[in-house]
């Protein structure tokens, strides 16, 4: 009962009308039950601790948190949100997360046709094939199961798996795609997080400050919930890859990058599709004497600027792989197993067997070649769980996440936050070489999660959201982390390097300065260790780059990569070290950060791998192979 009282008090303080509070509390409690473990387990005990002991620990007042005065309750929330210990801040954020989800209601988009809606997995009624007696290595696949044979099995349907499936299938290769997720339909933003984000968007660092790492789990992988931005890998970053691996990536990837550009296609949208936030940012940069902002290239067709790219495009205009490569692969004959989980892998002298758990039961896919394209979290989990190759213990190490943060700015006039491409404008500052400045806007229904405010001030920004612009910055970081699968959950260890935090802070200050130059009357910095709300350029000038700490930024990771890197876990042809028939193709193979959104690079690597696999299959068929 005391926890319910805390929930009610938080909602009232955040501006929810008294007559709606009880129904919102019931909705919050229902939402908590649907969270992945251990979040749902931690919520009750953490909320109980705040209710019973929070007021005494934070304010020295021996009373229940829900019975504090309005001012004291606000002080308690602020003390917990800005606590010097990151783990206290993390537990507090877990407690208020379902509350913030229920602050703003949102209508569901209308359903739209999907080209894969009627794509069915092939029937598994054929006689089983006995492939269990020859040259087995790795863990045994326990129990009898129906077996289907293919030339290549691909686990994952995102930027790595889908182009590969198409390129192979159109050349007559028998291909099967295994995907754990489902075909997407446009949801609300909250529903998108619950259905199509890995662990509902709650994959987060257990080291230092809370850094959520966002990945998709759907047919199309992360491409269905990314921003749609498509950037070629910079030449200087490919040169670093070449130096690290002795492979000339600048020369070898060029033709494949061109092929991706034509197939998706990659286009530069008309400037009329930019959001008002982007237009204001461009104006502010120009007034500061900073030239060179540009419209970011995207994989779109007939875009109307709905502003919801990261929560499933509501019009189907974004050319994510479920709307580009996968329909082409299906039409070329590729078999597709959606809603199916690879549960066991073993390599034999003839190829690879993959045990799959699906809605209709368990079956085995036997293939001459297996490609792991399950992403920077899923691929190392499969490698480690099945002890594949001779470097499986390194899988999951060397995680990079392109940490990113955004600034909110309030303007006197309404700006129309739901109009335009949410990540339309780019800018590269020569004095900040590790930073990418890119627009990013968030629907109001989930923005409370990323406001560094609590209580009445948080509610003020939500109520004024029609007047609020936003813009973001990401970082080619120095820090390195890790990712592991523990009891079916992805767990991340990652902490910003101090210089990374300061670089991000410098980028945030530049964005804030630009918004002030464009006419903003206040800005909101995503930080706990500097003042969050800034009312003037003079106040902004008192904050220095060095004031930003490694655990005090409200940041996220958007491009997890490097967890099975070339030269560490796979070779230059993306073959898993110590195996004969297993390859990897997703962002996990990156030897180092490309500094930009990675999907174009992954797709090019995918087409490159397709050529190599076709060569291997032809070689195996030749009399001397």
C-alpha positions as CSV (number, residue, x, y, z in Angstrom):
1,X,0.0,0.0,0.0
2,X,2.9,2.4,0.8
3,X,4.3,1.9,-2.7
4,X,1.0,2.7,-4.2
5,X,0.9,5.9,-2.2
6,X,4.3,6.9,-3.6
7,X,3.1,6.3,-7.1
8,X,0.0,8.4,-6.5
9,X,2.0,11.2,-5.0
10,X,4.5,11.3,-7.9
11,X,1.7,11.5,-10.5
12,X,0.0,14.3,-8.6
13,X,3.3,16.3,-8.3
14,X,3.8,15.8,-12.0
15,X,0.5,17.4,-12.9
16,X,-1.8,14.5,-13.4
17,X,-5.4,15.6,-12.5
18,X,-6.6,14.0,-9.2
19,X,-9.5,12.3,-10.8
20,X,-7.2,10.4,-13.2
21,X,-4.5,9.4,-10.7
22,X,-6.0,6.0,-9.6
23,X,-6.5,4.8,-13.2
24,X,-3.0,5.9,-14.1
25,X,-1.6,4.0,-11.0
26,X,-3.4,0.9,-12.2
27,X,-1.9,1.4,-15.7
28,X,1.6,1.9,-14.1
29,X,1.3,-1.3,-12.1
30,X,0.2,-3.3,-15.2
31,X,3.2,-1.9,-17.0
32,X,5.6,-2.9,-14.3
33,X,4.5,-6.5,-14.6
34,X,5.4,-6.5,-18.3
35,X,9.0,-5.2,-17.9
36,X,11.8,-7.7,-18.3
37,X,13.5,-9.2,-15.3
38,X,15.2,-8.0,-13.2
39,X,13.6,-4.5,-13.7
40,X,10.2,-5.8,-12.6
41,X,11.7,-7.5,-9.6
42,X,13.7,-4.4,-8.5
43,X,10.8,-1.9,-8.9
44,X,8.8,-2.8,-5.8
45,X,11.7,-3.0,-3.3
46,X,13.3,0.1,-4.7
47,X,10.0,2.1,-4.5
48,X,9.5,0.7,-1.0
49,X,12.9,1.9,0.1
50,X,12.2,5.4,-1.2
51,X,8.8,5.6,0.5
52,X,10.1,4.2,3.8
53,X,13.6,5.7,4.1
54,X,14.1,8.2,1.3
55,X,12.9,11.3,3.2
56,X,15.2,10.5,6.2
57,X,18.2,9.6,4.1
58,X,18.0,12.6,1.7
59,X,16.3,15.2,3.9
60,X,16.8,14.1,7.5
61,X,13.0,13.9,7.9
62,X,11.7,10.7,9.6
63,X,8.4,10.3,7.6
64,X,7.0,8.6,4.6
65,X,8.0,10.1,1.3
66,X,4.4,10.3,0.1
67,X,3.5,12.4,3.2
68,X,6.1,15.1,2.6
69,X,5.0,18.7,1.8
70,X,5.0,19.6,-1.8
71,X,8.3,21.5,-1.6
72,X,10.0,18.7,0.4
73,X,8.7,16.0,-2.0
74,X,10.2,18.0,-4.9
75,X,13.5,18.3,-3.0
76,X,13.5,14.5,-2.4
77,X,13.0,13.7,-6.1
78,X,15.7,16.2,-7.1
79,X,18.2,14.8,-4.5
80,X,17.6,11.2,-5.7
81,X,17.8,12.2,-9.4
82,X,21.1,14.0,-8.8
83,X,22.6,11.7,-6.3
84,X,26.4,11.5,-6.3
85,X,26.2,7.7,-6.5
86,X,25.2,6.5,-10.0
87,X,23.6,3.3,-8.7
88,X,21.2,5.4,-6.5
89,X,20.3,7.5,-9.5
90,X,19.8,4.3,-11.5
91,X,17.4,2.7,-9.0
92,X,15.4,6.0,-8.8
93,X,15.1,6.1,-12.6
94,X,13.9,2.5,-12.6
95,X,11.2,3.5,-10.1
96,X,9.9,6.5,-12.0
97,X,10.3,4.9,-15.5
98,X,6.8,3.4,-15.7
99,X,5.3,6.6,-14.2
100,X,6.9,8.7,-16.9
101,X,5.5,6.4,-19.6
102,X,2.0,7.1,-18.3
103,X,2.3,10.9,-18.2
104,X,1.3,11.6,-21.8
105,X,-1.2,9.6,-23.8
106,X,-0.8,9.0,-27.5
107,X,-3.0,7.8,-30.3
108,X,-1.9,4.6,-32.2
109,X,-1.0,5.1,-35.9
110,X,-3.2,3.5,-38.4
111,X,-2.1,0.0,-39.7
112,X,-0.4,-0.1,-43.1
113,X,0.3,-3.0,-45.5
114,X,3.6,-4.7,-45.0
115,X,5.3,-6.5,-47.8
116,X,6.2,-9.4,-45.5
117,X,2.9,-9.7,-43.7
118,X,2.0,-12.9,-45.3
119,X,5.5,-14.4,-45.5
120,X,5.2,-17.8,-44.0
121,X,8.0,-20.1,-42.8
122,X,8.3,-23.3,-45.0
123,X,6.4,-26.3,-43.6
124,X,8.6,-28.7,-41.7
125,X,6.9,-31.9,-42.7
126,X,9.7,-33.5,-44.7
127,X,11.5,-36.6,-43.4
128,X,14.3,-35.9,-41.0
129,X,17.9,-36.2,-42.3
130,X,20.4,-38.0,-40.1
131,X,23.5,-35.8,-40.0
132,X,24.6,-36.7,-36.5
133,X,27.5,-39.1,-37.1
134,X,30.2,-37.3,-38.9
135,X,32.9,-35.1,-37.5
136,X,30.9,-33.2,-34.9
137,X,32.6,-30.4,-33.0
138,X,31.2,-28.0,-30.4
139,X,28.2,-28.7,-28.2
140,X,25.7,-31.5,-29.0
141,X,22.2,-30.6,-30.1
142,X,20.2,-32.7,-27.7
143,X,17.0,-34.5,-28.8
144,X,15.5,-35.5,-32.1
145,X,14.1,-32.8,-34.3
146,X,13.0,-32.3,-37.9
147,X,15.9,-31.2,-40.2
148,X,15.9,-29.1,-43.3
149,X,18.9,-28.6,-45.5
150,X,20.1,-25.3,-47.0
151,X,23.3,-24.0,-48.5
152,X,23.5,-21.0,-46.1
153,X,21.6,-20.3,-42.9
154,X,21.6,-16.7,-41.7
155,X,20.7,-15.8,-38.1
156,X,19.4,-12.2,-38.1
157,X,17.5,-10.1,-40.6
158,X,18.9,-6.6,-40.1
159,X,21.6,-4.7,-42.0
160,X,24.0,-7.7,-42.0
161,X,21.6,-10.6,-42.7
162,X,19.1,-9.2,-45.1
163,X,21.4,-7.9,-48.0
164,X,23.3,-11.2,-47.7
165,X,20.2,-13.3,-48.0
166,X,19.1,-11.3,-51.1
167,X,22.5,-11.4,-52.8
168,X,22.8,-15.2,-52.3
169,X,19.2,-16.1,-53.1
170,X,19.2,-14.2,-56.4
171,X,22.2,-16.3,-57.5
172,X,20.4,-19.5,-56.8
173,X,21.9,-20.3,-53.3
174,X,19.4,-22.0,-51.0
175,X,19.1,-19.6,-48.1
176,X,17.3,-19.6,-44.8
177,X,16.9,-16.6,-42.6
178,X,16.2,-17.1,-38.9
179,X,14.7,-14.1,-37.0
180,X,13.6,-14.0,-33.4
181,X,11.5,-10.9,-33.9
182,X,8.1,-10.3,-35.6
183,X,7.0,-8.2,-38.6
184,X,6.4,-4.7,-37.4
185,X,3.3,-2.6,-37.5
186,X,3.3,1.1,-36.6
187,X,2.7,1.4,-32.8
188,X,2.7,4.2,-30.3
189,X,6.1,5.1,-29.1
190,X,5.6,3.3,-25.8
191,X,4.4,0.2,-27.7
192,X,7.4,0.4,-30.0
193,X,9.8,0.4,-27.0
194,X,7.9,-2.6,-25.5
195,X,7.6,-4.7,-28.7
196,X,10.5,-3.8,-31.0
197,X,13.5,-2.8,-28.8
198,X,15.7,-5.4,-27.2
199,X,14.6,-5.8,-23.6
200,X,12.2,-2.9,-24.1
201,X,15.1,-0.4,-24.4
202,X,16.4,-1.4,-21.0
203,X,19.8,-2.8,-22.0
204,X,22.0,-0.6,-19.9
205,X,25.4,-0.3,-18.3
206,X,26.0,-1.8,-14.9
207,X,29.2,0.2,-14.6
208,X,29.2,3.9,-13.6
209,X,26.3,6.0,-14.9
210,X,23.2,4.5,-16.4
211,X,23.9,4.4,-20.2
212,X,21.0,2.6,-22.1
213,X,22.2,0.8,-25.3
214,X,19.4,0.7,-27.9
215,X,19.0,-2.2,-30.3
216,X,16.1,-3.6,-32.3
217,X,14.4,-7.0,-32.0
218,X,12.1,-7.4,-35.0
219,X,12.1,-8.5,-38.6
220,X,14.6,-6.0,-40.0
221,X,16.6,-5.8,-36.8
222,X,17.6,-2.4,-35.7
223,X,17.0,-0.9,-39.1
224,X,13.2,-0.7,-38.3
225,X,13.8,1.5,-35.2
226,X,16.9,3.5,-36.3
227,X,16.8,7.2,-37.4
228,X,17.1,6.2,-41.1
229,X,20.3,8.2,-41.5
230,X,22.7,6.5,-44.1
231,X,26.3,7.7,-44.1
232,X,29.3,6.3,-45.9
233,X,32.2,5.4,-43.6
234,X,34.7,8.3,-43.7
235,X,37.9,7.6,-45.6
236,X,40.0,8.4,-42.6
237,X,38.2,5.7,-40.5
238,X,38.6,3.1,-43.2
239,X,42.3,3.9,-43.3
240,X,42.4,3.1,-39.6
241,X,40.7,-0.2,-40.3
242,X,43.2,-0.9,-43.0
243,X,46.1,-0.1,-40.7
244,X,44.7,-2.4,-38.0
245,X,43.9,-5.4,-40.3
246,X,46.1,-5.0,-43.4
247,X,43.0,-5.2,-45.5
248,X,42.4,-2.3,-47.9
249,X,38.9,-1.4,-46.9
250,X,38.9,1.8,-48.8
251,X,39.3,-0.1,-52.1
252,X,37.4,-3.3,-51.3
253,X,34.2,-1.7,-49.8
254,X,33.8,1.0,-52.5
255,X,31.8,-1.1,-55.0
256,X,29.6,-2.6,-52.3
257,X,28.8,0.8,-50.9
258,X,27.8,1.9,-54.3
259,X,25.5,-1.1,-54.7
260,X,23.8,-0.4,-51.4
261,X,23.2,3.2,-52.4
262,X,21.4,2.1,-55.5
263,X,19.3,-0.7,-54.0
264,X,17.9,1.0,-51.0
265,X,18.2,3.8,-52.4
266,X,20.2,6.3,-50.3
267,X,19.0,9.9,-51.1
268,X,19.4,13.4,-49.7
269,X,15.8,14.6,-48.8
270,X,14.4,17.9,-49.8
271,X,15.2,20.6,-47.3
272,X,11.5,21.2,-46.9
273,X,11.3,17.9,-44.9
274,X,13.6,19.3,-42.1
275,X,12.1,19.7,-38.7
276,X,11.8,23.2,-37.2
277,X,14.3,22.1,-34.6
278,X,16.8,21.5,-37.4
279,X,16.0,24.8,-39.1
280,X,16.5,26.7,-35.8
281,X,19.8,24.9,-35.2
282,X,21.0,25.8,-38.7
283,X,20.1,29.4,-38.1
284,X,21.9,29.5,-34.8
285,X,25.1,27.9,-36.3
286,X,25.1,30.5,-39.0
287,X,24.7,33.4,-36.5
288,X,27.7,32.0,-34.7
289,X,29.7,32.1,-37.9
290,X,29.7,28.3,-38.2
291,X,29.0,27.3,-41.8
292,X,28.6,23.9,-43.4
293,X,25.5,22.3,-41.9
294,X,24.0,19.9,-44.4
295,X,21.0,17.7,-44.9
296,X,21.8,14.1,-43.9
297,X,21.4,11.3,-46.5
298,X,18.7,8.7,-45.7
299,X,17.3,5.4,-47.0
300,X,13.7,6.7,-47.7
301,X,11.1,6.8,-50.5
302,X,8.2,9.2,-50.6
303,X,8.9,10.4,-47.0
304,X,6.3,12.8,-45.6
305,X,8.3,13.8,-42.5
306,X,6.2,12.1,-39.8
307,X,8.9,12.5,-37.2
308,X,8.8,8.9,-35.8
309,X,11.6,7.1,-37.6
310,X,13.0,5.6,-34.4
311,X,9.6,4.1,-33.4
312,X,8.7,2.4,-36.7
313,X,7.9,4.5,-39.7
314,X,4.1,5.0,-39.7
315,X,4.0,5.3,-43.5
316,X,6.5,2.6,-44.5
317,X,8.6,5.3,-46.2
318,X,11.8,4.3,-44.4
319,X,13.7,1.6,-46.4
320,X,14.6,-0.6,-43.5
321,X,15.6,-4.1,-44.5
322,X,12.1,-5.5,-43.9
323,X,10.9,-3.2,-46.7
324,X,13.9,-3.3,-49.0
325,X,16.2,-6.4,-49.0
326,X,14.0,-9.0,-47.3
327,X,11.1,-8.8,-49.8
328,X,13.7,-9.1,-52.6
329,X,15.3,-12.1,-50.8
330,X,11.9,-13.8,-50.4
331,X,11.0,-13.3,-54.0
332,X,14.3,-14.8,-55.0
333,X,13.4,-17.9,-53.0
334,X,14.9,-17.4,-49.6
335,X,13.1,-19.2,-46.8
336,X,12.3,-17.1,-43.7
337,X,11.6,-18.3,-40.2
338,X,10.2,-15.4,-38.2
339,X,9.6,-15.6,-34.4
340,X,12.2,-18.3,-34.2
341,X,15.1,-18.4,-31.8
342,X,18.4,-20.2,-32.6
343,X,19.0,-22.3,-29.4
344,X,22.0,-24.4,-30.4
345,X,24.8,-24.5,-33.0
346,X,27.3,-27.2,-33.8
347,X,29.9,-27.4,-36.6
348,X,30.4,-30.7,-38.4
349,X,32.9,-31.7,-41.1
350,X,30.2,-31.1,-43.7
351,X,28.8,-27.8,-42.4
352,X,26.8,-26.4,-39.5
353,X,23.6,-27.5,-37.8
354,X,21.4,-24.9,-36.0
355,X,18.7,-26.0,-33.6
356,X,15.8,-23.5,-33.8
357,X,12.9,-23.0,-31.4
358,X,9.8,-21.8,-33.2
359,X,6.1,-21.2,-32.5
360,X,5.3,-24.7,-33.8
361,X,8.1,-26.5,-32.1
362,X,11.8,-27.4,-32.5
363,X,13.6,-28.0,-35.8
364,X,17.1,-28.2,-37.1
365,X,18.5,-26.3,-40.1
366,X,21.5,-27.9,-41.6
367,X,23.7,-25.9,-44.0
368,X,27.1,-25.8,-45.7
369,X,27.7,-22.3,-44.2
370,X,26.3,-20.4,-41.2
371,X,26.3,-16.6,-40.9
372,X,25.7,-15.0,-37.5
373,X,24.1,-11.6,-38.1
374,X,22.3,-11.2,-34.8
375,X,23.9,-7.9,-33.9
376,X,26.5,-6.7,-31.4
377,X,24.6,-8.4,-28.5
378,X,23.1,-11.4,-30.1
379,X,26.1,-12.6,-32.1
380,X,28.6,-12.8,-29.2
381,X,25.9,-14.4,-27.1
382,X,25.6,-17.2,-29.7
383,X,29.4,-17.6,-30.0
384,X,29.9,-17.8,-26.2
385,X,26.9,-20.0,-25.5
386,X,27.9,-22.6,-28.1
387,X,31.7,-22.1,-27.6
388,X,32.2,-21.6,-31.3
389,X,35.7,-21.3,-32.6
390,X,38.9,-20.8,-30.7
391,X,38.3,-17.2,-29.6
392,X,34.8,-17.5,-28.2
393,X,35.9,-16.2,-24.8
394,X,36.7,-12.8,-26.5
395,X,33.3,-12.5,-28.0
396,X,31.4,-9.6,-26.4
397,X,34.6,-7.6,-25.5
398,X,35.7,-4.3,-27.1
399,X,32.1,-2.9,-27.1
400,X,31.7,0.6,-28.7
401,X,28.4,2.4,-28.5
402,X,28.8,5.9,-30.0
403,X,27.5,7.6,-26.8
404,X,25.1,10.5,-27.6
405,X,23.1,13.1,-25.8
406,X,20.7,16.0,-26.8
407,X,19.9,19.5,-25.8
408,X,16.3,20.8,-25.4
409,X,15.6,24.5,-26.0
410,X,12.5,26.6,-25.3
411,X,11.4,29.2,-27.8
412,X,8.7,31.9,-27.3
413,X,6.8,30.8,-30.4
414,X,5.4,27.2,-31.1
415,X,7.6,25.3,-33.4
416,X,5.5,22.2,-34.4
417,X,7.6,19.4,-32.9
418,X,5.8,16.6,-34.8
419,X,6.7,17.9,-38.3
420,X,9.7,16.9,-40.3
421,X,12.5,14.3,-40.3
422,X,13.7,13.8,-36.7
423,X,17.3,13.5,-37.7
424,X,17.6,15.6,-40.8
425,X,20.5,18.1,-40.3
426,X,24.1,17.3,-39.8
427,X,27.1,19.4,-38.8
428,X,30.8,18.6,-38.4
429,X,32.9,21.0,-36.4
430,X,36.6,21.0,-37.2
431,X,37.3,22.1,-33.6
432,X,35.5,19.0,-32.3
433,X,36.8,16.2,-34.6
434,X,35.4,13.3,-32.5
435,X,31.9,14.6,-32.5
436,X,29.0,14.2,-35.0
437,X,26.2,16.8,-34.6
438,X,22.9,15.4,-35.8
439,X,19.3,16.5,-35.3
440,X,17.2,14.2,-33.2
441,X,13.6,14.8,-32.0
442,X,11.5,12.6,-29.6
443,X,7.8,12.3,-29.4
444,X,6.3,13.9,-26.4
445,X,4.9,10.6,-25.1
446,X,8.4,9.4,-24.2
447,X,10.4,12.6,-23.7
448,X,9.9,12.6,-19.9
449,X,12.4,9.7,-19.8
450,X,15.2,11.9,-21.1
451,X,14.5,15.2,-19.3
452,X,17.0,15.8,-16.5
453,X,14.2,17.2,-14.4
454,X,11.7,16.0,-11.9
455,X,8.3,17.1,-10.5
456,X,6.9,20.5,-11.5
457,X,9.8,21.6,-13.7
458,X,9.6,18.4,-15.7
459,X,5.8,19.0,-16.1
460,X,6.5,22.6,-17.3
461,X,8.7,21.4,-20.1
462,X,6.1,18.8,-21.1
463,X,3.3,21.3,-21.0
464,X,5.4,23.7,-23.2
465,X,6.6,21.0,-25.6
466,X,5.1,22.7,-28.6
467,X,7.7,25.4,-28.0
468,X,10.6,23.0,-27.5
469,X,13.3,22.3,-30.1
470,X,16.0,19.6,-29.7
471,X,19.3,18.6,-31.3
472,X,21.9,16.0,-30.5
473,X,25.5,15.0,-30.7
474,X,27.3,11.7,-30.7
475,X,30.9,10.7,-30.1
476,X,33.6,8.5,-31.5
477,X,34.6,7.4,-28.1
478,X,37.8,6.4,-26.4
479,X,36.0,4.1,-23.9
480,X,35.7,0.4,-24.4
481,X,33.1,-1.8,-22.7
482,X,31.7,-5.4,-22.9
483,X,28.4,-7.1,-23.3
484,X,27.3,-10.5,-22.0
485,X,24.2,-12.6,-22.0
486,X,23.2,-13.6,-18.5
487,X,20.2,-15.9,-18.0
488,X,18.8,-14.7,-21.4
489,X,19.4,-11.0,-20.7
490,X,22.0,-8.7,-22.3
491,X,24.1,-7.0,-19.7
492,X,26.5,-4.2,-20.5
493,X,29.6,-3.0,-18.8
494,X,30.5,0.5,-20.0
495,X,31.7,3.7,-18.5
496,X,32.4,6.9,-20.3
497,X,36.1,7.9,-20.4
498,X,36.5,11.3,-18.7
499,X,37.7,13.0,-21.9
500,X,34.7,11.4,-23.7
501,X,32.4,13.1,-21.2
502,X,34.1,16.4,-21.6
503,X,34.0,16.1,-25.4
504,X,30.3,15.4,-25.2
505,X,29.9,18.3,-22.8
506,X,31.6,20.7,-25.2
507,X,29.3,19.5,-28.0
508,X,26.2,20.1,-25.8
509,X,27.5,23.6,-24.9
510,X,27.9,24.4,-28.7
511,X,24.3,23.2,-29.4
512,X,23.0,25.3,-26.5
513,X,24.9,28.4,-27.7
514,X,23.5,27.9,-31.2
515,X,19.9,27.6,-29.9
516,X,20.4,30.8,-27.9
517,X,21.7,32.5,-31.0
518,X,18.5,31.3,-32.8
519,X,16.3,32.9,-30.3
520,X,15.7,30.4,-27.5
521,X,14.8,31.9,-24.1
522,X,16.2,28.9,-22.1
523,X,17.9,25.6,-22.7
524,X,18.1,22.3,-20.9
525,X,21.3,20.4,-20.7
526,X,21.2,16.6,-20.2
527,X,23.5,16.6,-17.2
528,X,23.4,16.1,-13.5
529,X,26.7,17.6,-12.5
530,X,26.2,21.0,-14.1
531,X,23.0,23.2,-13.9
532,X,20.4,21.7,-16.2
533,X,18.2,24.7,-16.9
534,X,20.1,27.7,-18.4
535,X,18.3,31.0,-18.9
536,X,20.9,33.0,-20.7
537,X,24.1,32.9,-22.7
538,X,25.8,34.5,-19.7
539,X,24.8,31.6,-17.5
540,X,25.8,29.2,-20.2
541,X,29.3,30.9,-20.3
542,X,29.9,30.0,-16.7
543,X,29.9,26.2,-17.6
544,X,33.1,24.8,-18.9
545,X,34.0,21.6,-20.8
546,X,35.9,20.4,-17.7
547,X,32.7,20.6,-15.5
548,X,31.2,17.5,-17.2
549,X,31.9,14.3,-15.4
550,X,31.9,10.7,-16.7
551,X,28.9,9.6,-14.6
552,X,26.9,12.8,-14.8
553,X,25.5,12.8,-18.3
554,X,22.1,11.6,-19.4
555,X,23.4,9.8,-22.5
556,X,22.6,6.7,-24.5
557,X,24.4,4.3,-26.9
558,X,22.9,3.9,-30.3
559,X,25.4,2.0,-32.5
560,X,26.7,-1.0,-30.5
561,X,29.6,-2.6,-32.4
562,X,33.0,-4.3,-32.2
563,X,32.1,-7.3,-30.1
564,X,33.4,-9.8,-32.6
565,X,35.9,-7.6,-34.4
566,X,38.0,-8.3,-37.4
567,X,41.4,-9.4,-36.2
568,X,40.1,-10.3,-32.8
569,X,37.3,-12.8,-33.3
570,X,36.9,-13.1,-37.1
571,X,39.3,-12.9,-40.0
572,X,39.4,-10.5,-42.9
573,X,36.8,-12.6,-44.8
574,X,34.5,-12.5,-41.6
575,X,35.1,-16.2,-40.9
576,X,34.9,-17.0,-37.2
577,X,38.4,-17.9,-36.0
578,X,38.9,-21.6,-35.4
579,X,35.9,-22.6,-37.6
580,X,35.5,-23.8,-41.2
581,X,31.9,-22.9,-42.0
582,X,30.8,-20.1,-39.7
583,X,31.0,-16.4,-40.5
584,X,29.8,-13.2,-38.8
585,X,28.3,-10.2,-40.5
586,X,26.9,-7.3,-38.4
587,X,28.3,-4.3,-36.5
588,X,30.1,-6.7,-34.1
589,X,32.9,-7.3,-36.8
590,X,34.0,-3.6,-36.9
591,X,37.6,-3.5,-35.8
592,X,37.2,0.1,-34.6
593,X,34.5,2.8,-34.7
594,X,33.5,4.2,-38.1
595,X,32.4,7.4,-36.3
596,X,29.1,7.5,-38.2
597,X,25.8,5.7,-38.3
598,X,26.9,2.1,-39.3
599,X,24.1,0.6,-41.3
600,X,25.5,1.5,-44.8
601,X,28.9,0.0,-43.8
602,X,27.3,-3.2,-42.5
603,X,25.3,-3.6,-45.7
604,X,28.4,-3.2,-47.8
605,X,30.2,-5.8,-45.7
606,X,27.2,-8.1,-46.2
607,X,27.3,-7.9,-50.0
608,X,31.1,-8.4,-49.8
609,X,30.6,-11.6,-47.7
610,X,28.0,-12.8,-50.2
611,X,30.6,-12.8,-53.0
612,X,33.0,-14.7,-50.8
613,X,30.4,-17.3,-49.8
614,X,29.3,-17.9,-53.4
615,X,33.0,-18.5,-54.2
616,X,33.3,-21.0,-51.3
617,X,30.2,-22.9,-52.4
618,X,31.4,-23.1,-56.0
619,X,34.8,-24.2,-54.9
620,X,33.2,-26.9,-52.7
621,X,31.2,-28.2,-55.7
622,X,34.1,-28.3,-58.1
623,X,35.8,-31.7,-58.6
624,X,39.0,-30.5,-57.1
625,X,37.3,-28.5,-54.3
